Amino acid sequence: MTKTLEKELLQNKYVSNIQVKEEKEKIIVYVTFKDVDNLMEAYSTIHGIMERQLKGRPFELEIVNQANKMISDLYNNEIQFIIYEALQTGKFTEMKTRLDDAKAKNTTLEPVEIKVFIDLDNLYLQIKLNESSFYKVISREV
């Protein structure tokens, strides 16, 4: 079952690498995304494939990031606080303004790109700087 899942996921346009780990209580799939424009769409597509292939078996979808130090620092020192505060307060418009400010404060030569998508279940964050990308899906049930 997991071989079929692995094969289908590797053929997907969003996926660059995959690792499936079978544990007693669930299957964990580690996904490395290619450069995607819309993380919510990519994540939903991959999640849907996993639900269909695993037919009700419990699973977890983990994103493997290959972000550079600048992106990691930006997320760890600034962006995560803005995101989690918005999830607590529901002030997503304020979050957008503060993320735009964080983007504007970026002093590197290359512009940093920050995108956030929100649905009923999750908040999807993607940060891109040059060829490095950072993707994070955060449950709205914080």
Secondary structure as GFF3:
##gff-version 3
##sequence-region A 1 142
A	DSSP	alpha_helix	2	10	.	.	.	ID=ss1
A	DSSP	beta_strand	15	22	.	.	.	ID=ss2
A	DSSP	beta_strand	27	33	.	.	.	ID=ss3
A	DSSP	alpha_helix	39	54	.	.	.	ID=ss4
A	DSSP	beta_strand	59	63	.	.	.	ID=ss5
A	DSSP	alpha_helix	69	74	.	.	.	ID=ss6
A	DSSP	pi_helix	75	79	.	.	.	ID=ss7
A	DSSP	alpha_helix	80	89	.	.	.	ID=ss8
A	DSSP	alpha_helix	92	105	.	.	.	ID=ss9
A	DSSP	beta_strand	113	118	.	.	.	ID=ss10
A	DSSP	beta_strand	122	129	.	.	.	ID=ss11
A	DSSP	beta_strand	132	139	.	.	.	ID=ss12
###
